[in-house]
Amino acid sequence: MDSWNEKCAIVGVFNSNRSAALCYYSLFAMQHRGQESSGISTSNGYDITTLKGEGLVTSVFKYGLEKLVGDASIGHNRYSTAGEDSKCDVQPIFARYSLGQIALAHNGNLVNAEEVRDRLISQGAIFQSHLDTENLIHLIAQSKATKLRDRIIESLSCIKGAYSFVFLSRGKLFAIRDPYGFRPLSLGEINNEDGSKAYIVASETCAFDLINARYIRDINPGEMLIFSHENGVCSYESIQVFKAEPKKCIFEFIYFARPDSFVFNKCVYEIRKNMGIELAKEYKIKADLVIPVPDSGVISAIGYSQESGIPFEFGIVRNHYIGRTFIEPTQSSRELKVRLKLNPIKELIKDKDIIVIDDSIVRGTTSKQIIRILRKAGAKKIHLIIASPQTISPCYYGVDTPDISHLISATKSIEEVRDFINADSLHFLSLDGLYRSIGDEAKDGEGYCKACFDKQYII
């Protein structure tokens, strides 16, 4: 792996007779957050029905979506950060227990999952998946509380880590973020045809745009929302379950979120453009062109170009339709992997000094191959500028990152990395530049988790 891989996407819809369809379109909008599997659970007030499988949203729900009938649904797109790649690990998870039926979906990672799992197994619990998420099912089932709300709160008090959860019972929907607010979760509102209101919670607001939902606000760290029908009227209750100093994942702005989303009440596009502007202020380099690595470097490259006055060009074209390809593990074939995805425009690049903008360097192997194909295309000088600080430590809060020994910036100096990838110069955005890009409230990085850059782990 030579890239960051978050994550997952979750969504919940309540009080709409189109709840499953709205979940489907929301998951489609958030496909970038996970491509391994997808699933939707729907309640009709009496039973919960689940449809899920491996693959993209469009393939998983090609058939059978019409069977998901009910006014409340939750959905999930998965990229595995814990567990293994198997059909048993596809979410939402469904179970029957003493209070009825429940389904749940999770975005994040529980850092004490093995400890809790071992204890549950010693008490007789039988697990069907490798997911840390399944711990919650057993904790809820073992609780003696008489209300599901109290069982969820009691169970969450036993776990540590990063999470946004949606829980679906036969008559209610619950949404909650962890006390630090590592992973995003937003609340929106939808107009039903009969004039009533439906509600949606989703990992990103780009899901709202597709289904014409209005963004209301972010769910606060440690807050639980409970959606229900009281006297025939849909409403929700807010409970502040846990309190801690917020530490939101700063990498959502750099890479994970779609640029058209608002995450943590911030416009992602504007922040990424600001990163490019800050890079141009920090590194004044003479060059003929500014070229992004598509798609991750495009917006920061626009900002760099506008601030520096150096022309912006799409000097590398990305093929979006690769899919899974068999390639033999040789040096020439590793370069072929990059060329299958990225192809330089030689007429633009030949005999030019170019600035190449990307979002991050993980192992460094992809950057090395990109530099190689740009040199073959005739570039005179190549300055690689990264729109984030050096990644020196893995993430344990819901992001799939390599072991620290495989993070090139954790084991090499900037000059050593530059020599490895064979660039003429290599530069990274400073932490202060990143904070300035986000805004005044991010001064000194307060309110954000940046352990991948400074090894300061919250939990």
DRENVO-8509 format. One record per atom (N, C-alpha, C, O): residue in one letter; y, z, x. Coordinates in steps of 0.05 Angstrom, whole numbers, plus 5000, padded with zeros to 4 digits. Each point is the difference from the previous one (the first is absolute). Layout:
N
AYZX
...
! end
This chain:
459
M497650005017
M502450004983
M502550005017
M500250165019
D501749664976
D502449995015
D502450004981
D502049875005
S497850284973
S502250034982
S499750274985
S497850125000
W504349964988
W499950244983
W498849924973
W500549794989
N497850395000
N498849944974
N500350254983
N498750215005
E503049784975
E500350224982
E497849964980
E499349774995
K499950404996
K501650134982
K498450014975
K497650045003
C503449924975
C498849914975
C502349984980
C502350085007
A497249814970
A501950004978
A498850134976
A497649964994
I504050204992
I499150124975
I502049944979
I502449965005
V496650044970
V501849954977
V498850154976
V497650034998
G504150054984
G499250124975
G501949914978
G502450005003
V496449934974
V501649914977
V499250174976
V497650044995
F504450064989
F499450174977
F501649914976
F502449945002
N496250054975
N501249944974
N500749704997
N502149934990
S496149905018
S500349714996
S497249894993
S498150055013
N501849794965
N497449884993
N499349775019
N497949884998
R503950075021
R499549805021
R499750155027
R500549885021
S498650364979
S500150175024
S498349875023
S500850005023
A496849904970
A498349885021
A501349755012
A499949965024
A501349874958
A501449765010
A502450075018
A500449875020
L501150344972
L502250085016
L499150115027
L501449965020
C496450194980
C498850095025
C499249765018
C500550005024
Y498349804963
Y499149775015
Y502349865015
Y499949955023
Y502350004962
Y502349875012
Y501450185021
Y501049895020
S498950374976
S501250185020
S498350005025
S501149995022
L496350014975
L498349995024
L500349735014
L499949995025
F500549804960
F500449735012
F502650015017
F500049895022
A502150244968
A502550025014
A499750165026
A501549965019
M496650234981
M499650185023
M497549935016
M498950175013
Q500349584985
Q497649915015
Q500250045030
Q498050045013
H504549954997
H500450045029
H499250275010
H499650045024
R500150164958
R499450275008
R497050045003
R499150225009
G499349594984
G497150025003
G498649764988
G500549934977
Q497749965039
Q498649754991
Q497050025000
Q498649814995
E500350435010
E497150035000
E498850024973
E497849884995
S503550264987
S498850044973
S502250074981
S502250075007
S497149924967
S501950064979
S498550104976
S497749944996
G503750224987
G498750114977
G502050104979
G502350085007
I496949934968
I501650114978
I498250164982
I497849924993
S503250324999
S498750164980
S501950034976
S502450055003
T496549924973
T501650004975
T498850194980
T497650024996
S504250134990
S499150194980
S501049904972
S502349924997
N495850094984
N500849944972
N500350254983
N500149984976
G500050255037
G500250264986
G497350134996
G499950244995
Y497949615008
Y497350124996
Y498349965025
Y498450185007
D501949595006
D498449945024
D501749875021
D502049874994
I497250165031
I501349865022
I498149785010
I497650055005
T503449714997
T498549775010
T501249915026
T502449985003
T495849965016
T500949935027
T498949725008
T497749944995
L504049905016
L499349745012
L501049995028
L502450035005
K495849945014
K500949995028
K498149845017
K497749954992
G503249975032
G498349855017
G501349945027
G502450065003
E496149825015
E501149935026
E501549734998
E499149824985
G503050155030
G501549765000
G502950034990
G500950224995
L500549565002
L502850004991
L500150044970
L498149974986
V504350105005
V500450064972
V499249774982
V498650044980
T502249725027
T499449764984
T497049944998
T499149904979
S499450175041
S497149954999
S498550234986
S498149954985
V502750305019
V498750234988
V500349994969
V498150064986
F504249855005
F500550004971
F500049724988
F501249954979
K497449875034
K499849734990
K498650004973
K500749844982
Y497450345015
Y498650034974
Y499950304993
Y499850175017
G500449884957
G499550274991
G502450174994
G499850224988
L502649695019
L502450164995
L500450064970
L501150214993
E498049614990
E500350044971
E498450234990
E500550104978
K497650005038
K498350234992
K501550265004
K499250214989
L503049795026
L501550245006
L502150034977
L502349915003
V496950224976
V501750044976
V500950294998
V498350185000
G504349864999
G501050274997
G502950015008
G501149815012
D500350414982
D502950015005
D500650155026
D502450045005
A495650035010
A500550145026
A498149895021
A497649984995
S503549955028
S498349895022
S501150105027
S502350055003
I495849965016
I500850045028
I498649785017
I497949904992
G503350035031
G498949795016
G500350065030
G501650175007
H497049685009
H499950055029
H499449755015
H498149854993
N503450105029
N499249815020
N499450155026
N501450195006
R496449735007
R499150165023
R500049855026
R499249775002
Y501950375018
Y499449945028
Y498950265011
Y501350214999
S496349795011
S498650255007
S501450135024
S500349895021
T500550374974
T501150175021
T498150235005
T500050125022
A498349944959
A497950205003
A497649904984
A500349874979
G497350195031
G497649894987
G499249745013
G500949945022
E497449924965
E498949755011
E500549774980
E500650054977
D499149715033
D500449774984
D497549954983
D498149865010
S501750254966
S497749964983
S500850014971
S502150094993
K496149804990
K500650004972
K500350284988
K501450034980
C497250165032
C500250284990
C502850125004
C500750194987
D500949695031
D502650115007
D502349874986
D502350055006
V497149784974
V502149864985
V501150204979
V498450144987
Q504249875011
Q501350184980
Q501149834977
Q500349765002
P500350384975
P499950284995
P497250124999
P498049864995
I501950415010
I497550154997
I499850114972
I502050114990
F495749864998
F499650104972
F497850215000
F498049985015
A502450224967
A497950214998
A500250134972
A502150004987
R495650105004
R499950174976
R499650295010
R498550055018
Y502950134968
Y499850285008
Y500550174975
Y500149894978
S500150385025
S499950184977
S502349954980
S499750064976
L502649845034
L502349964981
L500049714989
L501849944984
G496449905025
G499949724989
G499649795021
G498050015015
Q503949814987
Q499849785019
Q502649995017
Q502150084991
I497649825033
I502449985018
I499649775019
I497849945009
A504449934998
A500149795021
A502450065017
A502050104991
L497749845035
L502350065018
L500149785021
L498149885008
A504450095003
A500549815022
A501950135019
A501750164992
H498149775034
H501350155021
H501149815021
H498749815008
N503850245000
N501249865023
N500650215021
N501750184994
G497149815029
G500650195021
G497450085015
G498149855000
N502050385013
N497750095015
N500150315002
N502050125005
L495750004989
L499750295000
L499050095027
L497749935008
V503850235007
V499350065027
V497950225002
V498750025021
N500950134958
N497850215000
N497749914983
N498550174990
A501149575006
A498049894982
A497250085008
A498450084983
E500949905043
E497350065009
E499450304996
E497850074992
E504150105014
E499650294996
E499450064970
E498250154994
V503449744988
V499650044972
V497449884990
V498650124984
R500849645026
R497549874992
R497650165008
R498150034984
D501950075041
D497750155009
D499650264983
D497750074994
R504550054999
R499850244984
R498949944972
R498350144990
L502649644998
L499049914974
L497149935001
L498550084981
I500649795040
I497249925002
I498250255003
I497950024989
S503150185026
S498550255004
S499850154973
S498250174997
Q503649774984
Q499950134974
Q498449844980
Q499950074976
G499049705033
G498349844982
G501249744990
G498749864985
A503750085023
A501249754991
A498649765012
A499150005023
I500749794961
I498749755009
I502249785000
I501249954979
F499349925043
F502049805003
F498849724998
F497849955009
Q503749874978
Q499149724996
Q501549815018
Q499249765002
S503050335011
S501649825017
S500650145026
S499350235004
H502149625013
H501050115025
H502950084998
H501250085020
L499949904957
L502950044996
L500850305002
L498650174989
D503649885024
D501250274999
D500950064972
D500250244992
T500549564993
T501050034972
T497950134983
T500750154981
E496749815024
E498050114982
E499950315001
E499050124981
N502150005040
N500250295001
N501450114975
N499250204989
L502949655002
L501550104977
L498350014974
L500350184984
I497949635013
I498350004976
I498350264999
I499850134980
H499049945043
H498350245001
H501650254997
H499250194987
L503249825026
L501750244997
L500950044972
L500150224990
I500649564996
I500850024972
I497750094983
I500350164982
A497349735023
A497650064984
A499250305003
A499150124982
Q501349995043
Q499250275005
Q502050214990
Q499350244996
S503249674999
S502150194991
S499350134973
S498749874983
K502150385013
K499550144975
K502449994981
K499850104978
A502349775031
A502449984983
A499349844974
A498349835000
T503150244979
T499449884974
T501549744994
T499449864981
K502750095035
K501649754997
K499749835025
K499950105022
L500149644973
L499749815023
L502450035019
L499749995024
R502750044964
R502450045017
R499550225021
R500649975024
D498450264967
D499750235017
D497749955020
D500150095023
R497949764969
R497849935018
R501049825023
R499250035023
I502549784970
I501149825020
I501750155020
I499749975024
I502050214966
I501750155018
I498450195018
I500550015024
E497450124964
E498350175016
E498549845022
E499850095022
S499349674971
S498549835019
S501849905022
S499250005023
L503349924970
L501849905021
L500850225019
L500849945023
S499250314968
S500750225018
S497950045022
S500550145020
C497149734977
C497850035019
C500149785022
C498650025019
I503149784977
I500049775018
I502649995016
I502150104991
K497849765032
K502349955016
K500149715007
K497949875004
G504550024998
G500349725009
G502049864984
G501750114986
A498249635015
A501849824987
A498749894975
A497849905001
Y503650114976
Y498949894976
Y502049944979
Y502050144996
S497549644990
S501149964973
S497549954983
S498449825005
F501450344973
F497749984982
F500849924972
F502250074991
V496149784996
V500249964971
V497350094988
V497949915010
F502250254970
F497650104986
F500249914971
F502150014987
L495749895002
L499849914972
L497950164985
L497749995008
S503150154971
S498050124982
S500049834975
S501249784999
R497350314981
R499849834975
R502749994985
R500549814985
G501250405019
G502550004985
G502550035016
G502249994989
K497650055037
K502350055017
K499949855027
K497849915008
L504550065004
L500149885027
L501750195017
L502150104992
F496949965032
F501350185019
F500749845025
F498449845010
A504050225001
A500849875026
A501250225017
A501650164991
I497749845035
I501050215018
I500249905028
I498449845009
R503750255006
R500349955028
R499550265016
R500450224990
D498849745035
D499650245017
D502650145006
D502149894996
P497850365013
P502450165004
P502049875019
P502450054998
Y496749795022
Y501849885019
Y501049724991
Y501949905011
G496849994970
G500849734990
G499449785020
G501649815001
F496350215014
F499349805020
F499949724987
F501449815009
R497150164970
R499549744987
R501949974976
R500550204986
P500549565009
P501949964978
P498649994973
P497749934997
L503950144982
L499149984972
L502550004983
L501550195001
S498849614982
S502449974984
S499349994970
S497849934992
L504250144992
L499750014971
L501749784987
L502349975007
G496549894974
G501549794985
G499550024970
G498350154991
E503249694994
E499950014971
E499849714990
E501349825010
I497250154968
I499549734989
I500650014970
I499350194987
N502049605003
N500449984971
N497649874987
N499249775006
N499550374975
N497949884984
N501249834978
N502350034992
E496149794997
E500949824979
E500950154974
E501749904986
D497150335009
D500750164976
D502550185004
D500750154983
G500549835041
G502450165005
G499450265015
G501950135009
S495649944993
S499350255014
S500149955031
S500349785009
K499450445006
K500149995029
K497250045012
K498450164991
A501049685029
A497750055017
A500950085027
A502349935008
Y496150215007
Y500750095027
Y498149885021
Y497649954994
I503450025030
I498449905022
I500750155025
I502350065005
V495750015011
V500450115027
V498649815019
V497849904994
A503450055029
A498949805019
A500950075028
A502150125004
S496449795015
S500650055028
S502649865009
S501450105017
E499149674971
E502549855007
E501349894975
E498749934980
T504050045021
T501549914977
T499749704996
T500849904979
C498149955041
C499549714995
C498149964977
C500049794987
A498350425007
A498349984977
A501550014974
A499249874980
F503150275020
F501650024976
F501349734993
F500249924977
D500749945044
D501549754996
D498349804986
D500949854983
L496550135024
L498349804989
L499550044970
L499649804986
I500450455005
I499450054971
I502450094985
I499850114978
N502649845033
N502550074987
N500350304993
N501050074979
A498150095039
A500350294997
A502650095014
A500849885020
R500550324969
R502550115012
R499350245018
R498650184992
Y502449805032
Y499650235019
Y501750244990
Y502349974995
I496450265003
I501350244992
I500750175024
I502350075005
R495650005011
R500550165024
R497450025015
R497949924991
D502350195033
D497650075015
D498850264990
D501550184992
I495949845008
I498850264995
I500450175025
I499549915022
N501550344974
N500750165022
N497550105016
N497950034988
P502450035038
P497850125014
P499250264987
P501650174993
G495749865003
G499050244987
G500350014970
G499350204988
E501749595000
E500450004971
E497749874985
E498949805010
M500450314967
M498049884983
M501349914974
M501550164988
L497949605003
L500849904974
L497649994982
L497949905009
I502350204967
I497849994980
I500949844976
I501950094986
F496849695009
F500749824978
F498050064977
F497650015004
S503550024971
S498350074978
S501349914974
S502349925000
H496250104978
H501049954973
H500350274986
H498050144996
E504449924996
E500550244984
E501149924974
E502249894998
N496450184980
N500849924973
N500649714997
N501949914987
G496449935026
G500349714999
G502149885017
G500449765000
V501050405016
V502149905018
V499250035029
V499050215008
C501449575007
C499350015029
C502250145015
C502349944997
S496950245021
S501950145016
S498650095026
S497649975003
Y504050135016
Y498850105024
Y501450275008
Y502350044994
E496150125019
E500850265010
E500050005030
E498249885012
S503850245000
S500250025029
S499550295009
S501250184989
I497149855031
I499450265011
I500349985031
I498749835012
Q502950345000
Q500250025029
Q497850185010
Q500350244999
V497549645009
V497550155007
V500250125028
V499450235004
F501549615015
F500150095028
F502849945011
F501449834991
K499450335029
K502549965013
K499750015031
K498650175010
A502749635003
A500049995029
A502349835008
A501349864983
E499450145042
E502149835010
E499049715000
E498049945014
P503349874971
P499049734998
P499749865028
P501750035017
K496149834986
K499549855025
K498849734992
K497649955003
K504149874987
K499149744990
K499249825024
K501250015021
C496849814974
C499049825021
C502249805007
C500649834984
I500450185041
I502249825008
I499049715003
I501549825000
F495850155004
F498949735005
F500049834974
F499649765002
E500750374975
E500349844975
E502349805003
E499749784990
F502550315022
F502349825003
F499549785021
F501049784997
I497450285023
I499649825022
I498149774993
I500449775007
Y497450304979
Y497949814996
Y498750004972
Y499649794989
F499750455001
F498150014977
F501149884975
F498749834987
A503750265005
A501149934974
A500949714999
A500849885020
R499050004956
R501149744996
R503150015002
R501150204991
P500249605020
P502950025004
P501650014974
P502350095001
D496549824977
D501450014974
D499650274986
D500950024977
S497950175035
S499550264988
S502250205008
S501349975021
F499150234962
F501550245007
F497950215006
F498350074983
V501850045041
V498150215008
V501750245009
V501949985016
F497450264974
F501550245006
F502949964993
F501850105015
N498749774963
N502749944990
N501749835019
N502450004999
K496349845018
K501349835019
K499149714996
K497649954994
C504249865010
C499349714999
C498849925027
C501350025020
V496149914979
V498649935024
V501249765015
V500250015024
Y500749794961
Y501149765013
Y502550085016
Y500249915023
E501650254966
E502450075014
E499450165025
E501349955021
I496750234978
I499450165024
I498849825022
I500850035023
R497549784970
R498849835020
R502249815012
R499949945024
K501949984960
K502249845011
K501850175018
K500849905021
N499750354971
N501550185018
N498650055026
N501350035021
M496049974979
M498650035025
M500649775020
M500450045024
G499749724965
G500849775017
G502850025010
G500549935023
I501350174960
I502850035008
I500250215023
I501449965020
E497150264977
E500050215021
E498849895026
E500950065021
L497049784977
L498849885024
L502049825014
L500150015025
A501549844960
A502049825013
A502150175014
A501149915020
K499650334969
K501950175013
K498950135025
K501450045020
E496050024979
E498750145023
E499349815022
E500150075024
Y499249674969
Y499149815020
Y501649744997
Y499449844983
K502550125034
K501749765000
K498849805020
K500550015024
I497949814965
I498549815016
I501049724995
I500549924977
K499949925044
K500749724997
K497649844995
K498050015014
A502149834964
A497749834993
A501049784982
A502250004989
D496049805007
D500749774983
D499350054971
D501449904982
L496450245013
L499050044973
L498950284996
L499050135018
V501149964957
V498650244991
V497849914981
V500549874980
I497050215027
I497749914985
I498450244991
I499350185017
P500049844958
P498350224991
P497049945002
P499249774999
V499250455005
V497149974996
V499650044970
V500650214989
P498549584997
P499750024971
P497650164992
P498049995014
D502150164964
D502450044984
D501550265007
D502250064991
S496550105027
S500950275005
S502750025014
S501450204996
G499349595019
G502550025015
G502449854988
G502150005012
V497549884965
V502049814989
V502750144994
V502149915009
I497850314976
I502550124991
I501550125023
I502549975001
S496250165017
S501450115024
S501149785017
S502150035012
A496549754990
A501149775015
A502549894988
A501849915014
I498450094959
I502449914986
I502350185008
I502249915007
G497350364993
G502150195007
G500949965029
G502450015006
Y495649955012
Y500749965028
Y501749755004
Y502050005014
S497249784973
S501549755002
S502850034990
S501949905013
Q498550224964
Q502750034989
Q501850175017
Q502349945003
E496650275008
E501650185017
E500649885027
E502250035011
S495949825001
S500349895027
S501449735000
S501149925020
G498749944957
G501149734999
G498149795011
G500749765001
I496950325007
I498049815010
I498549884976
I499250144983
P500549595016
P498849874977
P497250104994
P498450055018
F501049984956
F497450084990
F498449754993
F501149824987
E496450165022
E498249784992
E497250104995
E499150195013
F499649694968
F497150064996
F498549835020
F498949794994
G500950315031
G498749855021
G497050035000
G498649865014
I500450334970
I497150044997
I499349984970
I501350134984
V496849715009
V499249964972
V497350154996
V498249985016
R501750174962
R497650154994
R498349864979
R501049904980
N496450105025
N498049904980
N499150244984
N498750185010
H501949824964
H499350234982
H497249974988
H499350184985
Y499349625022
Y497549944985
Y497550005018
Y498349834998
I501750365021
I497850005020
I497450114988
I497949875003
G502250364984
G497650134991
G498450105024
G501150035022
R496350024973
R498350095022
R498849765015
R498949824987
T501350185039
T499249775016
T498150105022
T500650195013
F497249664990
F498250075022
F501049875026
F500349765001
I500050405019
I500849905027
I498450155021
I499850244999
E499249615020
E498550135022
E501850175017
E502349925004
P496750305007
P501750195015
P500449915028
P499050135019
T502549664986
T500849915027
T503050015002
T501450034980
Q499649955045
Q502950015004
Q501449774985
Q502150054988
S496849715014
S501249774986
S500050044970
S501849924986
S496050205004
S499950044971
S501950214990
S501049994978
R499650225039
R501950204992
R502849884997
R501550074982
E499149745035
E502549854997
E500049834975
E502049974987
L495749925007
L499749834976
L500650174975
L501149894981
K498150365019
K500650174977
K502950014994
K500949994977
V500750045044
V502950014996
V501149724991
V501749994983
R497249805030
R501049734992
R499249924972
R501349844987
L496450285003
L499349954972
L502150114981
L500549894979
K500850335030
K501950144983
K502949925006
K501649974981
L499049985044
L502849955008
L500149755018
L498449965018
N503549864975
N500249755015
N503049965007
N501749994982
P498949975044
P502849965008
P501049724994
P498449815000
I504250164995
I501349744997
I501149925027
I502150095008
K496449745006
K500649935027
K502849885004
K501450055019
E499549784961
E502649875002
E502350205001
E502149945011
L497550294976
L502150215000
L499950165025
L502150085011
I495549975000
I499750205021
I500249885028
I500850145019
K498549614984
K499949885027
K502650025015
K502149944990
D497750165035
D502350035018
D502150204990
D502349985008
K496950204975
K501950204989
K499450285010
K497750075005
D504550094998
D499750295003
D499950124972
D501949974985
I496050175009
I499750104972
I499650304999
I498950125018
I502249994961
I499550284993
I498050014977
I500549884979
V497350265025
V497950024980
V500150294988
V499950195015
I500349834959
I500250264987
I497450064985
I499149834984
D499850405021
D497750094984
D500450294992
D501850135010
D496549974972
D500450284990
D498950215018
D501150225001
S496649725013
S498750215016
S498049875019
S499349774997
I499950395022
I497849935018
I497950224998
I500650235004
V496949694991
V497850204997
V498349995026
V500550155019
R497649674982
R498449975024
R501449825021
R499650025024
G502049794966
G501449825018
G498649735003
G501249815010
T496450164980
T498549755004
T501249774984
T500149785010
T500850284965
T501249784984
T502649915013
T500649775001
S501150435007
S502549935013
S499549835025
S501549805005
K496550265010
K499349855025
K499349714992
K500849815014
Q497750164965
Q499249734992
Q502349844988
Q500149765004
I501750374982
I502449874989
I501749905023
I501049775000
I499450405021
I501649925023
I498749755013
I501449825009
R495950194993
R498649785013
R500449734985
R500649805013
I499250214961
I500349744985
I502949915000
I500649764999
L501350435003
L502949925002
L500549875027
L501649815002
R497250295019
R500349885027
R498849725000
R501149825012
K496650154976
K498749744998
K501849804984
K499949765005
A501750354976
A501749834985
A502649935015
A501649844990
G498750275034
G502249915017
G502350195003
G502149925011
A497750334979
A502250195002
A500650065029
A498250045016
K504449974991
K500750075028
K499950305005
K498650085019
K502750074964
K499950295002
K499450124973
K500949904979
I497550325020
I499250134975
I500750295002
I498950155016
H502949944967
H500850284999
H498850114974
H500849924978
L497350275024
L498850124976
L501450264994
L500250185016
I500849834959
I501550244991
I498650114975
I499549864981
I499950405020
I498450134979
I501850174983
I501550175010
A498449794963
A501850144981
A498950274993
A500150084976
S498950075043
S499150274996
S499750135028
S499849855019
P500150414983
P499550135026
P497149955008
P498449894985
Q501050205040
Q497249975010
Q498150174984
Q500550244995
T497249644997
T498050154986
T498250145021
T498549875015
I501750404986
I498650145022
I497850194989
I498750145016
S500949874958
S498150194989
S498949904973
S501549874985
P496050185009
P498849914975
P501150164976
P501250215003
C498449674973
C500850134975
C497550124987
C497949875000
Y502350374988
Y497850124986
Y500650054971
Y498650144986
Y503549725004
Y501050064973
Y499949764982
Y501749954983
G496249885020
G499649784982
G500549735011
G500249814986
V500050175041
V500349745013
V497749965020
V499350195014
D499649584986
D497749945017
D501149905027
D500849775002
T499250415018
T500949925026
T497850055021
T498250154995
P501949705027
P497950045020
P500150275013
P502050154997
D495949925018
D500050245017
D502349975020
D500849785008
I500250455000
I502350005018
I499549855026
I501949885012
S495650114997
S499449855024
S500449704997
S500249865020
H499950044955
H500449724995
H502849934993
H500749764995
L501150445003
L502849944995
L501349955027
L500350185016
I500649574988
I500849925026
I502550165010
I500250055024
S501650024958
S502350155009
S499550295005
S501650145012
A496049954980
A499250285006
A498950025029
A500050225011
T499249565000
T498750015027
T501649845021
T499350025024
K502749834967
K501549835019
K503050044997
K500950064978
S500649905043
S502950004998
S500949744988
S498549814997
I504150174996
I501149764988
I499649765020
I499349784992
E501250275033
E499749795020
E497149925003
E499449765003
E498850424995
E497149935001
E499249844976
E498349825002
V502750254974
V499449854976
V501249725002
V498749804993
R503850185017
R501249745004
R498349825018
R499749774995
D499450355027
D498349855019
D497449924987
D499049775005
F499850404978
F497549934987
F500349774980
F498349824999
I503950184986
I500349794980
I501349755012
I500149794987
N501050245038
N501249785014
N502649904988
N500549765000
A501150424989
A502749934991
A502050025023
A499550155019
D502749714979
D502150025020
D501550274998
D500950115020
S499349994955
S501150274996
S498850114974
S499249854983
L500750425016
L498950134976
L501850244994
L500750165017
H500049864957
H501850224991
H499150114973
H498849854984
F501650415012
F499350134976
F502550134987
F501850085014
L498349934960
L502150144986
L499950305006
L497850115000
S504450015006
S500150285006
S499650164974
S500449904978
L498750355025
L499850184977
L502750034986
L500150004976
D502050045040
D502650034988
D500849754985
D501350014979
G498049755033
G500649754986
G498549984973
G501049904981
L496550205019
L498550004975
L501350194980
L500249924976
Y500750315032
Y501350194982
Y502549874989
Y500650024976
R501049855041
R502549874990
R499449784980
R501549964982
S496249905022
S499349794982
S499450114972
S500649874980
I498250365019
I499250124974
I502450124986
I500349984976
G501650145039
G502450114988
G500650285009
G498450125015
D503849994976
D501050265008
D498050224995
D499850195017
E498749804961
E498250224993
E497650015019
E498550205000
A501249595017
A497850005019
A500950095028
A498549975019
K503950144983
K501050095026
K498050195013
K499150194988
D500349755037
D498150165016
D497149994988
D498350155008
G501249664974
G497349974989
G499250214980
G497750014992
E504250164999
E499350214981
E499149874974
E501149804990
G496850324998
G499049904975
G497949785003
G498949914979
Y500450015045
Y498049795004
Y497950095020
Y500550145019
C497049764976
C497950035019
C500149775020
C500049774991
K500150285034
K500149795021
K498150075023
K500549945023
A497250184969
A498050095020
A499049775016
A499250045023
C500749724966
C499049775015
C501949935023
C499249875019
F503350234980
F501949955022
F500550245018
F500849975023
D498850284966
D500650235017
D497850215001
D500450215012
K497349744976
K497750185001
K500550274986
K498450195003
Q503749834981
Q500750254986
Q498649994973
Q501349924980
Y496250185019
Y498549994975
Y500850234981
Y500450225009
I499949714966
I500950204980
I497850194993
I500450244998
I497149654999
I497750174992
I498150005024
I497950124998
! end
